[in-house]
Amino acid sequence: MTATATAPEPTQPEPPTGGRGVATARGLFDGEILRQALLDSVVKLNPATQVRNPVMFVVLVGSVITFIEAIAHPGVFTWSITIWLFLTVLFANFAEAMAEGRGKAQADTLRKMRSETEARRLLPDGTEELVPAATLAKGDLVVCEPGDLIPSDGEITEGIASVDESAITGESAPVIRESGGDRSAVTGGTKVLSDRIVVRITAERGQTFIDRMITLVEGANRQKTPNEIALTILLAVLTIVFLPVVVALQPFGRYAGASVSVVVLVALLVCLIPTTIGALLSAIGIAGMDRLVQRNVLAMSGRAVEAAGDVQTLLLDKTGTITLGNRMASEFVPVGGHTEEEVASAAQLASLADETPEGRSIVVLAKERFDIRERRLEGDHQFIPFSATTRMSGLDVDGRRIRKGAAESVKRWAAEQEGTVPPDLDGIVERISRVGSTPLVVADGPDVLGVIELKDVVKQGIREKFDEMRQMGIRTVMITGDNPLTAAAIAQEAGVDDYLAEATPEAKMSLIRTEQEGGKLVAMTGDGTNDAPALAQADVGVAMNTGTMAAKEAGNMVDLDSNPTKLIDVVEIGKQLLITRGSLTTFSIANDVAKYFAIIPALFVATYPQLNALNIMKLHSPQSAVLSAVIFNALVIVALIPLALRGVKFRAAGSASILRRNVFIYGLGGIIVPFAFIKLIDLVLVALHAY
């Protein structure tokens, strides 16, 4: 159907405003997610699903074997073992389902947004037709006016508008998008708040940013990473190694005169193979990506998250990452016998109409230093706006002509007013420039009063962040277009390890390749088309959502908040993922050692009294020993689910320190905890007269 250029009433669903966008945080055990996870735990019993996890597949097969044995030879012990083995598989499925739950809930919200959106496609004759957003093709032109949702990813070809991106980024503050330059990219699902824009669709059907978000946040579609695949293979090998060992116990037991049932052999196998990490491995990976989503960062693959954990070099833009992004007034320096307060008073008057961050900072500094309040101007006055020609701005009031601006411009202007330049002015201007700050000279008519120092303000706490990075063995490099003198001053104040001044796209690429040739993984951020080559070359490239499509397509992560500092968080989340996986793997293997000492001596101590030396737990009977170990083996999975989902607490430390912590906390703990709880379970079974 066709329509005139008049905008139809919007039928799209309202996106959430002022909310948390895609990264909506839910409690660890949200009721809705918990119910769905319980259902999914049963669905995942499908052997086709279980076979992807070799360890848990063996447990499932063992459960079936004991189930058949329980039917053929019913007994309390046989049925107890069977039930707890099935519960072990269900608990493992539950851990994975819980990790997937948040992503699925977010994906459902995004699907609804995508399916209900309609678009006003612009036809060659200038008319419009209303079509479902899902039918748009790459190259189509669509019209968006206030209240309309942008139907798909694209670039503005005409107009400028204020856009609400809260449905995607969670930030309620609107952003400006306009045709041309690096601010022309728009994302499907965001809402136009003002003005009219024409958008050219740049995404193929089914490949929009929202489509990618749905795929990425939905844990079920997550591909295993290389490290995860390697660990899965290792766990499978350990399982295969234990299989013949356990099977060999049957003839060995007969030879020794001790009968070992099939049920006991299956239970022993399940307890000795690395079931704990096998059950939690998938959940750990999914939860790691979910933690990124909660920070409003989308990783295009799990590989990128792992790479972030192994990063050894961070390339950080100076502006917006290390500094606040705007030069701020930091000092009033008088010249020619004037006082600092005279400079501050005149500088504030000259800045009353200056709405730039630099101008407002001058007003604030004068107020803070000398309690000079903004003056209400009465009578005739005229503000002089900044001009690229004069390189000055100021105010004419009550016969006074106050100017502030570049040193040479103000000196020339003062000379035209028949004034003289104080002899100490040039030295002060040079000193301020040498430390990387910007000098603004202030004059009241022919009288030069002094200099305002504008400096890049290093973000509070950023130096401590870099110290933490250094402790972890990560080298930080500041990237800036400033001259080497300014770059060196900022780098020293911020505490980065190195800097690249007067950076060009070629220089960034060269630096990344040099680091990679030295065997290091490199991470960087960027938002412009000129950053795309470097983002593609970096091992972890975080593109800003406000940047160009070229930058977003080149990176392997997208920061929905467009906060360059987020790169540091990305590295920490990546390291937390690796630390969590390593810690729980250590705990799982240590568990197996403890369970070995719990079961083997109890089974064979009657036949081989020498084993009594190893029977340190003194469990009640062989049957209670096996059942206690099986029960513990299942319950420890449930106990560790919160740790797998939240992640081991991250602390900035070197690899040696992390290894020591793993060994002492998760290695030693993995041995002590099973001894304590298997004994406790054994006592409970005896107290209940189960054995």
Phi, psi and omega per residue, in radians:
M1 nan 2.628 -3.117
T2 -1.961 2.804 -3.134
A3 -2.549 2.869 3.059
T4 -1.389 -3.134 -3.102
A5 -1.252 -0.082 3.110
T6 -1.204 2.336 -3.066
A7 -1.232 2.270 3.061
P8 -1.260 2.818 3.084
E9 -1.091 2.273 -3.106
P10 -1.136 2.267 3.128
T11 -1.901 0.062 -3.076
Q12 -1.321 2.678 3.047
P13 -1.207 2.553 3.120
E14 -1.282 2.243 3.061
P15 -1.298 2.708 3.116
P16 -1.161 2.337 3.107
T17 -2.002 2.488 3.139
G18 1.214 0.196 -3.132
G19 -1.660 -2.662 -3.080
R20 -1.925 0.182 3.061
G21 1.051 -2.554 -3.092
V22 -1.130 -0.419 -3.057
A23 -1.576 0.522 -3.141
T24 -0.924 2.131 -3.078
A25 -1.514 2.346 3.059
R26 -2.084 2.723 3.084
G27 -1.073 2.763 -3.081
L28 -1.038 -0.656 3.112
F29 -2.111 1.029 3.057
D30 -1.019 2.387 -3.042
G31 -0.997 -0.801 -3.117
E32 -1.126 -0.787 3.127
I33 -1.133 -0.667 -3.123
L34 -1.098 -0.778 -3.141
R35 -1.110 -0.763 3.138
Q36 -1.153 -0.633 -3.139
A37 -1.153 -0.662 3.104
L38 -1.098 -0.722 3.103
L39 -1.157 -0.781 -3.135
D40 -1.113 -0.508 3.129
S41 -1.040 -0.651 3.131
V42 -1.321 -0.727 -3.139
V43 -1.048 -0.643 -3.098
K44 -1.267 -0.034 3.058
L45 -1.226 -0.177 3.079
N46 -0.928 2.146 -3.111
P47 -0.971 -0.556 3.124
A48 -1.119 -0.522 3.077
T49 -1.411 -0.743 -3.072
Q50 -1.149 -0.533 -3.053
V51 -1.126 -0.328 3.106
R52 -1.241 -0.286 3.088
N53 -2.060 1.637 -3.008
P54 -0.956 -0.690 -3.089
V55 -1.119 -0.874 -3.099
M56 -1.264 -0.436 3.058
F57 -1.137 -0.693 3.081
V58 -1.093 -0.711 3.110
V59 -1.100 -0.732 3.122
L60 -1.094 -0.793 3.107
V61 -1.064 -0.749 3.100
G62 -1.065 -0.669 3.111
S63 -1.091 -0.720 3.123
V64 -1.128 -0.733 3.139
I65 -1.080 -0.824 -3.140
T66 -1.175 -0.537 3.092
F67 -1.114 -0.787 3.106
I68 -1.105 -0.721 3.128
E69 -1.144 -0.616 3.138
A70 -1.188 -0.606 3.094
I71 -1.239 -0.727 -3.111
A72 -1.250 -0.698 -3.127
H73 -2.321 1.325 -3.061
P74 -1.075 2.542 3.105
G75 -3.074 2.744 -3.098
V76 -1.058 -0.764 -3.115
F77 -1.108 -0.827 -3.102
T78 -1.091 -0.795 3.134
W79 -1.186 -0.612 3.112
S80 -1.100 -0.807 3.113
I81 -1.063 -0.773 -3.120
T82 -1.053 -0.824 -3.123
I83 -1.077 -0.778 -3.089
W84 -1.255 -0.502 3.062
L85 -1.213 -0.718 3.069
F86 -1.111 -0.690 3.108
L87 -1.105 -0.618 3.095
T88 -1.033 -0.780 3.108
V89 -1.148 -0.756 -3.138
L90 -1.094 -0.701 3.133
F91 -1.121 -0.683 3.092
A92 -1.119 -0.762 3.092
N93 -1.087 -0.672 -3.136
F94 -1.106 -0.717 3.125
A95 -1.045 -0.802 3.138
E96 -1.170 -0.723 -3.131
A97 -1.130 -0.655 3.097
M98 -1.117 -0.716 3.130
A99 -1.136 -0.632 -3.131
E100 -1.332 -0.395 -2.981
G101 -1.001 -0.800 -3.119
R102 -1.088 -0.778 -3.132
G103 -1.065 -0.712 -3.131
K104 -1.146 -0.684 3.123
A105 -1.112 -0.730 3.109
Q106 -1.165 -0.683 -3.132
A107 -1.124 -0.670 3.136
D108 -1.096 -0.709 3.104
T109 -1.086 -0.758 -3.127
L110 -1.192 -0.655 3.112
R111 -1.075 -0.735 -3.137
K112 -1.098 -0.719 3.118
M113 -1.075 -0.754 -3.091
R114 -1.197 -0.757 -3.020
S115 -1.269 -0.461 -3.057
E116 -1.683 -0.013 -3.097
T117 -1.459 2.400 3.052
E118 -2.021 2.735 -3.061
A119 -2.208 2.640 3.061
R120 -1.816 1.587 -3.091
R121 -1.330 2.312 -3.115
L122 -1.549 2.153 -3.121
L123 -1.576 2.815 -3.105
P124 -0.995 -0.510 -3.122
D125 -1.471 0.077 3.089
G126 1.633 -0.134 3.090
T127 -1.496 3.023 -3.104
E128 -2.169 2.669 3.002
E129 -2.300 2.484 -3.114
L130 -1.555 2.101 -3.083
V131 -2.357 2.697 3.031
P132 -1.092 2.431 -3.113
A133 -1.024 -0.541 -3.091
A134 -1.172 -0.282 -3.109
T135 -1.601 -0.087 -3.107
L136 -1.179 2.486 3.120
A137 -1.974 2.805 3.113
K138 -1.042 2.304 -3.128
G139 1.732 -0.275 3.103
D140 -1.120 2.582 3.045
L141 -1.821 2.320 3.103
V142 -2.222 2.621 3.138
V143 -1.816 2.336 3.102
C144 -2.274 2.271 3.109
E145 -2.203 3.044 -3.091
P146 -0.880 2.279 -3.123
G147 1.670 -0.264 -3.121
D148 -1.459 2.515 2.941
L149 -1.516 2.384 3.048
I150 -1.218 2.104 -2.918
P151 -1.307 -0.388 -3.094
S152 -2.804 2.960 3.107
D153 -1.114 2.482 3.127
G154 -2.996 -3.000 3.096
E155 -2.256 2.411 -3.130
I156 -1.263 2.200 3.111
T157 -1.799 -0.268 -3.096
E158 -2.697 2.235 3.031
G159 1.730 3.098 3.111
I160 -2.479 2.482 -3.075
A161 -2.651 2.737 2.984
S162 -1.586 2.284 -3.019
V163 -2.170 2.325 3.053
D164 -1.600 1.969 -3.106
E165 -1.824 0.304 -3.040
S166 -1.104 -0.503 3.135
A167 -1.126 -0.430 -3.123
I168 -1.802 -0.828 -3.026
T169 -1.672 -0.367 -3.072
G170 1.476 -0.084 3.138
E171 -1.560 2.191 -3.071
S172 -1.373 -0.383 -3.118
A173 -1.209 2.232 3.135
P174 -1.223 2.784 3.119
V175 -2.162 2.756 3.128
I176 -1.673 2.288 3.063
R177 -2.188 2.379 -3.091
E178 -2.566 2.786 -3.124
S179 -1.208 2.520 3.137
G180 1.395 2.688 3.062
G181 1.338 -2.840 -3.042
D182 -1.601 0.083 -3.122
R183 -2.018 0.470 -3.080
S184 -1.672 -0.262 -3.088
A185 -1.313 2.363 3.067
V186 -2.239 2.728 -3.057
T187 -2.011 2.399 3.097
G188 -1.033 2.427 -3.139
G189 1.697 -0.181 3.065
T190 -1.532 2.812 -2.950
K191 -2.055 2.319 3.090
V192 -1.388 2.226 -3.122
L193 -1.752 -0.489 -3.092
S194 -2.622 2.696 3.018
D195 1.187 3.133 -3.077
R196 -2.094 2.331 3.101
I197 -2.300 2.680 3.004
V198 -1.966 2.227 -3.045
V199 -2.037 2.280 3.012
R200 -1.629 2.167 -3.122
I201 -1.206 2.260 -3.101
T202 -1.961 -0.075 -3.088
A203 -1.841 2.485 3.008
E204 -1.245 2.794 3.102
R205 -1.050 2.313 3.124
G206 1.377 0.079 -3.115
Q207 -2.213 0.477 3.126
T208 -1.303 2.996 3.130
F209 -1.081 -0.682 3.120
I210 -1.140 -0.711 3.089
D211 -1.024 -0.762 3.128
R212 -1.152 -0.660 3.115
M213 -1.095 -0.735 3.135
I214 -1.045 -0.798 -3.138
T215 -1.122 -0.708 -3.029
L216 -1.308 -0.681 -3.086
V217 -1.442 -0.195 3.134
E218 -1.558 1.823 -2.994
G219 -1.002 -0.480 -3.077
A220 -1.127 -0.405 -3.095
N221 -1.672 0.102 -3.073
R222 -1.275 2.260 3.096
Q223 -1.465 2.484 3.109
K224 -1.160 2.497 3.134
T225 -1.481 2.846 3.123
P226 -0.969 -0.759 3.129
N227 -1.131 -0.668 3.135
E228 -1.177 -0.690 3.093
I229 -1.108 -0.746 3.132
A230 -1.083 -0.739 3.134
L231 -1.186 -0.649 3.090
T232 -1.068 -0.737 3.103
I233 -1.098 -0.740 3.114
L234 -1.066 -0.768 3.132
L235 -1.121 -0.670 3.106
A236 -1.122 -0.697 3.123
V237 -1.119 -0.749 3.112
L238 -1.082 -0.669 3.115
T239 -1.125 -0.767 3.136
I240 -1.122 -0.631 3.139
V241 -1.136 -0.738 -3.098
F242 -1.279 -0.436 -3.074
L243 -1.029 -0.947 3.106
P244 -1.159 -0.520 3.118
V245 -1.092 -0.808 -3.120
V246 -1.207 -0.736 3.132
V247 -1.049 -0.634 -3.113
A248 -1.182 -0.304 3.140
L249 -1.188 -0.438 -3.128
Q250 -1.120 -1.001 3.099
P251 -1.152 -0.575 3.120
F252 -1.103 -0.734 3.133
G253 -1.131 -0.723 3.125
R254 -1.097 -0.725 3.130
Y255 -1.089 -0.643 -3.108
A256 -1.493 -0.087 3.125
G257 1.527 0.263 3.113
A258 -2.005 2.113 -3.129
S259 -1.453 2.223 3.129
V260 -2.072 2.021 -3.084
S261 -1.305 2.846 3.095
V262 -1.080 -0.677 -3.131
V263 -1.078 -0.756 3.128
V264 -1.137 -0.711 3.128
L265 -1.094 -0.746 3.115
V266 -1.112 -0.781 3.136
A267 -1.072 -0.722 3.128
L268 -1.110 -0.742 3.126
L269 -1.065 -0.807 -3.116
V270 -1.087 -0.660 -3.124
C271 -1.273 -0.491 -3.061
L272 -1.579 -0.470 3.101
I273 -1.351 2.753 -3.038
P274 -1.312 1.180 -3.096
T275 -1.195 -0.569 -3.060
T276 -1.095 -0.925 -3.140
I277 -1.275 -0.562 3.080
G278 -1.060 -0.649 3.140
A279 -1.276 -0.551 -3.001
L280 -1.792 -0.152 -3.005
L281 -1.021 -0.861 -3.120
S282 -1.119 -0.714 -3.135
A283 -1.091 -0.660 3.133
I284 -1.074 -0.798 -3.137
G285 -1.139 -0.777 3.137
I286 -1.112 -0.754 -3.130
A287 -1.116 -0.577 3.104
G288 -1.098 -0.767 3.098
M289 -1.181 -0.609 3.122
D290 -1.132 -0.640 3.105
R291 -1.117 -0.605 3.050
L292 -1.130 -0.764 -3.140
V293 -1.069 -0.669 3.107
Q294 -1.110 -0.452 3.054
R295 -1.571 0.188 -3.134
N296 1.116 0.643 3.036
V297 -2.122 2.248 3.106
L298 -1.843 2.130 3.079
A299 -1.649 2.289 -3.111
M300 -1.270 -0.209 3.096
S301 -2.848 2.734 3.051
G302 -1.129 -0.465 3.111
R303 -1.022 -0.676 -3.132
A304 -1.141 -0.661 3.132
V305 -1.138 -0.774 3.118
E306 -1.130 -0.705 3.125
A307 -1.064 -0.644 3.113
A308 -1.061 -0.606 3.124
G309 -1.232 -0.386 -3.122
D310 -1.794 0.097 -3.084
V311 -1.063 2.398 3.113
Q312 -2.050 -0.236 3.099
T313 -2.359 2.226 3.095
L314 -1.922 2.154 3.021
L315 -1.755 2.096 -3.028
L316 -2.171 2.263 3.031
D317 -1.145 2.471 3.115
K318 -1.168 -0.960 -3.023
T319 -1.286 2.150 3.097
G320 1.544 -0.352 3.129
T321 -1.851 -0.988 -3.130
I322 -1.599 -0.665 3.091
T323 -1.913 2.920 -3.100
L324 -1.198 -0.317 3.090
G325 1.840 -0.287 3.095
N326 -2.271 2.417 3.098
R327 -1.282 2.322 -3.056
M328 -2.075 2.591 3.112
A329 -1.162 2.274 -3.117
S330 -2.163 -0.315 -3.051
E331 -2.755 2.509 2.941
F332 -1.902 2.088 -3.081
V333 -1.996 1.943 -3.123
P334 -1.345 2.711 3.060
V335 -2.346 2.864 3.021
G336 1.038 0.543 3.075
G337 1.490 0.005 3.104
H338 -1.377 2.907 -3.139
T339 -1.735 2.825 3.123
E340 -1.109 -0.615 -3.134
E341 -1.167 -0.628 3.082
E342 -1.087 -0.743 3.126
V343 -1.102 -0.776 -3.111
A344 -1.104 -0.743 -3.127
S345 -1.111 -0.811 3.141
A346 -1.188 -0.685 -3.134
A347 -1.117 -0.660 3.127
Q348 -1.170 -0.739 3.096
L349 -1.043 -0.736 -3.117
A350 -1.209 -0.273 -3.052
S351 -1.892 0.051 -3.066
L352 -1.046 -0.592 -3.129
A353 -1.730 0.061 -3.103
D354 -1.546 1.831 -3.079
E355 -1.551 0.083 3.093
T356 -1.250 2.740 3.087
P357 -0.971 -0.628 3.131
E358 -1.139 -0.771 -3.140
G359 -1.115 -0.765 -3.142
R360 -1.151 -0.570 -3.131
S361 -1.190 -0.534 3.089
I362 -1.149 -0.754 3.121
V363 -1.086 -0.771 -3.120
V364 -1.152 -0.743 -3.121
L365 -1.114 -0.701 3.112
A366 -1.102 -0.659 3.117
K367 -1.189 -0.739 -3.105
E368 -1.211 -0.706 -3.054
R369 -1.360 -0.730 -2.996
F370 -2.230 0.195 -3.136
D371 0.969 0.610 3.095
I372 -1.490 1.910 -3.105
R373 -1.403 2.764 3.067
E374 -1.099 2.251 -3.108
R375 -1.523 2.387 3.014
R376 -1.466 2.077 -3.050
L377 -1.475 2.191 3.097
E378 -1.910 2.724 3.074
G379 1.318 -2.831 -3.088
D380 -1.284 2.259 3.037
H381 -2.739 2.724 -3.130
Q382 -2.492 2.195 3.070
F383 -1.470 2.400 3.125
I384 -1.840 1.860 -3.108
P385 -1.225 2.750 3.103
F386 -1.153 2.457 3.099
S387 -2.301 2.441 3.105
A388 -1.144 -0.375 3.140
T389 -1.350 -0.863 -3.099
T390 -1.490 -0.453 -3.092
R391 1.000 0.620 3.111
M392 -2.500 2.819 2.955
S393 -2.508 2.962 -3.130
G394 2.983 -2.691 -3.033
L395 -2.644 2.358 2.980
D396 -1.884 2.071 -3.096
V397 -2.696 2.363 3.079
D398 0.902 0.691 3.098
G399 1.423 -0.090 3.113
R400 -1.631 2.518 3.083
R401 -2.180 1.744 -3.053
I402 -1.801 2.321 -3.137
R403 -2.339 2.585 2.978
K404 -2.391 2.542 -3.124
G405 2.963 -2.847 -3.133
A406 -1.055 2.540 -3.025
A407 -0.977 -0.894 -3.083
E408 -1.101 -0.668 -3.120
S409 -1.158 -0.794 -3.125
V410 -1.197 -0.658 3.099
K411 -1.083 -0.755 3.131
R412 -1.141 -0.706 -3.136
W413 -1.152 -0.745 3.127
A414 -1.095 -0.671 3.109
A415 -1.117 -0.646 3.110
E416 -1.162 -0.423 3.086
Q417 -1.549 0.227 3.141
E418 1.151 0.566 3.081
G419 -1.730 3.096 3.111
T420 -2.163 2.699 -3.133
V421 -1.636 2.159 3.128
P422 -1.034 2.474 -3.071
P423 -1.126 -0.418 -3.093
D424 -1.554 -0.015 -3.075
L425 -1.145 -0.865 -3.055
D426 -1.066 -0.664 3.137
G427 -1.142 -0.695 3.137
I428 -1.200 -0.739 3.116
V429 -1.059 -0.747 -3.131
E430 -1.160 -0.694 3.141
R431 -1.111 -0.759 -3.135
I432 -1.137 -0.708 3.134
S433 -1.157 -0.622 -3.068
R434 -1.142 -0.524 -3.131
V435 -1.582 0.156 3.059
G436 1.586 0.109 3.114
S437 -1.646 2.985 3.130
T438 -1.918 2.162 3.112
P439 -1.583 2.299 2.988
L440 -2.034 2.145 -3.113
V441 -1.559 2.435 -3.131
V442 -1.982 2.303 3.116
A443 -2.322 2.491 3.042
D444 -1.993 1.632 -3.014
G445 1.161 -2.314 -3.118
P446 -1.375 -0.082 -3.019
D447 -1.708 1.951 3.082
V448 -1.393 2.081 -3.030
L449 -1.574 -0.689 -3.082
G450 2.958 -2.817 -3.017
V451 -2.270 2.413 2.978
I452 -1.704 2.265 3.077
E453 -1.680 2.069 3.034
L454 -1.802 2.268 -3.120
K455 -2.370 2.669 2.993
D456 -1.179 2.154 -3.121
V457 -1.598 2.049 3.120
V458 -1.236 2.353 -3.094
K459 -1.063 2.464 3.132
Q460 -1.127 2.328 3.096
G461 1.487 -0.099 -3.075
I462 -1.226 -0.582 3.130
R463 -1.118 -0.707 3.108
E464 -1.113 -0.647 3.092
K465 -1.052 -0.767 -3.130
F466 -1.181 -0.577 3.064
D467 -1.103 -0.695 3.101
E468 -1.123 -0.745 3.118
M469 -1.043 -0.711 -3.126
R470 -1.130 -0.681 3.101
Q471 -1.064 -0.558 -3.132
M472 -1.506 0.061 3.125
G473 1.431 0.353 -3.130
I474 -1.765 2.253 3.138
R475 -1.620 2.252 -3.125
T476 -1.835 2.337 -3.132
V477 -2.221 2.160 3.110
M478 -1.508 2.287 3.113
I479 -1.878 2.212 -3.117
T480 -2.631 2.671 3.047
G481 -1.547 -0.032 -3.141
D482 -1.162 2.857 3.067
N483 -1.215 2.812 -3.066
P484 -1.006 -0.586 -3.119
L485 -1.129 -0.861 3.128
T486 -1.130 -0.753 -3.123
A487 -1.057 -0.727 -3.124
A488 -1.111 -0.709 -3.129
A489 -1.131 -0.790 -3.142
I490 -1.165 -0.721 -3.127
A491 -1.067 -0.709 -3.140
Q492 -1.166 -0.749 -3.129
E493 -1.169 -0.673 -3.087
A494 -1.361 -0.446 3.123
G495 1.523 0.412 3.082
V496 -1.342 2.815 -3.089
D497 -1.380 -0.523 -3.089
D498 -2.751 2.998 3.105
Y499 -2.576 2.718 3.050
L500 -2.134 1.884 -3.102
A501 -1.589 2.758 3.125
E502 0.848 0.823 -3.022
A503 -1.229 2.362 3.034
T504 -2.062 2.849 3.083
P505 -0.940 -0.672 3.138
E506 -1.159 -0.686 -3.136
A507 -1.169 -0.669 3.102
K508 -1.106 -0.807 3.134
M509 -1.042 -0.760 -3.121
S510 -1.094 -0.730 -3.140
L511 -1.123 -0.769 -3.136
I512 -1.086 -0.787 -3.122
R513 -1.129 -0.665 3.123
T514 -1.084 -0.770 3.125
E515 -1.118 -0.756 -3.112
Q516 -1.174 -0.622 3.089
E517 -1.124 -0.423 3.073
G518 -1.482 0.135 3.084
G519 1.484 0.297 -3.102
K520 -1.800 2.579 3.004
L521 -1.582 2.396 -2.998
V522 -2.089 2.416 3.048
A523 -2.152 2.520 3.088
M524 -2.670 2.881 3.049
T525 -2.055 2.804 3.096
G526 -2.993 2.819 3.136
D527 -2.404 -0.264 -3.064
G528 -1.748 2.896 3.090
T529 -1.050 -0.603 -3.139
N530 -1.223 -0.240 3.085
D531 -1.523 -0.249 -3.011
A532 -0.987 -0.811 -3.139
P533 -1.044 -0.742 -3.129
A534 -1.205 -0.665 3.102
L535 -1.080 -0.706 3.130
A536 -1.194 -0.599 -3.112
Q537 -1.322 -0.587 -3.094
A538 -1.157 2.628 3.097
D539 -1.212 -0.609 3.036
V540 -2.233 1.903 3.133
G541 -1.977 1.939 -3.123
V542 -1.733 1.916 3.136
A543 -1.596 2.502 3.087
M544 -1.374 2.409 -3.135
N545 -1.118 -0.463 3.121
T546 -1.419 -0.066 -3.093
G547 -1.431 -2.989 -3.088
T548 -1.339 2.810 3.090
M549 -1.081 -0.604 3.139
A550 -1.073 -0.726 3.131
A551 -1.164 -0.752 -3.111
K552 -1.166 -0.605 3.124
E553 -1.314 -0.481 -3.123
A554 -1.367 -0.593 -3.104
G555 -1.357 2.862 3.038
N556 -1.882 0.147 2.967
M557 -2.501 2.653 3.070
V558 -2.234 2.187 3.085
D559 -1.601 1.923 -3.070
L560 -1.181 -0.428 3.123
D561 -1.486 -0.177 -3.105
S562 0.934 0.806 3.125
N563 -1.941 1.842 -3.057
P564 -1.013 -0.467 -3.140
T565 -1.145 -0.319 -3.088
K566 -1.038 -0.375 -3.137
L567 -0.986 -0.650 3.127
I568 -1.137 -0.721 3.097
D569 -1.110 -0.685 -3.141
V570 -1.043 -0.769 3.129
V571 -1.106 -0.734 -3.132
E572 -1.135 -0.696 3.120
I573 -1.153 -0.715 3.090
G574 -1.066 -0.750 3.125
K575 -1.175 -0.660 3.121
Q576 -1.090 -0.674 3.096
L577 -1.052 -0.840 -3.124
L578 -1.152 -0.705 -3.139
I579 -1.135 -0.734 -3.141
T580 -1.091 -0.800 3.133
R581 -1.090 -0.771 3.137
G582 -1.136 -0.705 -3.117
S583 -1.138 -0.806 -3.098
L584 -1.277 -0.486 3.032
T585 -1.169 -0.755 3.088
T586 -1.053 -0.781 -3.136
F587 -1.088 -0.739 -3.104
S588 -1.111 -0.808 -3.119
I589 -1.163 -0.681 3.091
A590 -1.117 -0.632 3.070
N591 -0.985 -0.779 -3.093
D592 -1.061 -0.680 3.111
V593 -1.077 -0.782 -3.117
A594 -1.139 -0.726 -3.133
K595 -1.161 -0.552 3.071
Y596 -1.040 -0.809 -3.136
F597 -1.234 -0.371 3.129
A598 -1.383 -0.712 -2.963
I599 -1.631 -0.907 -3.006
I600 -1.001 -0.876 3.137
P601 -1.069 -0.682 -3.116
A602 -1.134 -0.595 -3.110
L603 -1.269 -0.681 -2.950
F604 -2.021 0.106 -3.085
V605 -1.136 -0.529 3.130
A606 -1.197 -0.629 -3.135
T607 -1.418 -0.684 -3.131
Y608 -2.120 1.563 -3.109
P609 -0.993 -0.405 3.135
Q610 -1.063 -0.451 -3.138
L611 -1.224 -0.171 -3.127
N612 -1.064 -0.463 3.101
A613 -1.118 -0.501 3.128
L614 -1.594 -0.186 -3.093
N615 -1.457 1.041 -3.041
I616 -1.251 -0.303 -3.095
M617 -1.514 -0.340 3.105
K618 0.895 0.904 3.134
L619 -1.217 2.738 -2.947
H620 -1.084 -0.776 -3.092
S621 -2.752 2.874 3.094
P622 -0.998 -0.706 -3.128
Q623 -1.167 -0.761 3.130
S624 -1.174 -0.559 3.097
A625 -1.121 -0.806 -3.130
V626 -1.148 -0.829 -3.106
L627 -1.140 -0.690 3.117
S628 -1.068 -0.727 3.134
A629 -1.164 -0.700 3.133
V630 -1.147 -0.743 3.117
I631 -1.097 -0.804 3.108
F632 -1.063 -0.725 -3.112
N633 -1.020 -0.605 3.121
A634 -1.384 -0.802 -3.046
L635 -1.204 -0.530 -3.120
V636 -1.137 -0.500 3.082
I637 -1.106 -0.817 3.126
V638 -1.071 -0.741 -3.108
A639 -1.109 -0.526 -3.072
L640 -1.626 -0.084 -3.133
I641 -1.019 -0.824 3.110
P642 -1.009 -0.690 3.133
L643 -1.162 -0.696 3.132
A644 -1.134 -0.644 -3.102
L645 -1.385 -0.716 -3.139
R646 -1.382 -0.556 -3.080
G647 1.598 2.608 3.042
V648 -1.119 2.369 -3.089
K649 -0.977 2.251 -3.097
F650 -1.466 2.321 3.009
R651 -2.301 2.361 3.127
A652 -1.182 1.995 -3.122
A653 -2.783 2.827 3.098
G654 -1.320 2.938 -3.092
S655 -1.095 -0.639 -3.141
A656 -1.116 -0.722 3.135
S657 -1.157 -0.706 3.120
I658 -1.122 -0.709 3.125
L659 -1.092 -0.760 3.123
R660 -1.076 -0.755 3.139
R661 -1.102 -0.704 3.114
N662 -1.058 -0.811 -3.084
V663 -1.129 -0.808 -3.041
F664 -1.349 -0.674 -3.097
I665 -1.501 -0.936 -3.030
Y666 -1.593 -0.484 3.071
G667 -1.326 -1.000 3.129
L668 -1.134 -0.717 3.107
G669 -1.104 -0.629 3.132
G670 -1.158 -0.352 3.088
I671 -1.571 -0.747 -3.060
I672 -1.249 -0.774 -3.064
V673 -1.010 -0.841 3.122
P674 -1.064 -0.720 3.117
F675 -0.981 -0.820 -3.078
A676 -1.167 -0.819 -3.012
F677 -1.403 -0.566 3.060
I678 -1.119 -0.719 3.076
K679 -1.097 -0.720 3.138
L680 -1.108 -0.772 3.133
I681 -1.108 -0.706 3.101
D682 -1.036 -0.745 3.126
L683 -1.131 -0.680 3.117
V684 -1.138 -0.757 3.125
L685 -1.061 -0.725 3.123
V686 -1.160 -0.735 -3.140
A687 -1.103 -0.566 3.119
L688 -1.482 0.026 -3.138
H689 1.056 0.519 3.062
A690 -1.262 -0.561 3.119
Y691 -2.553 nan nan
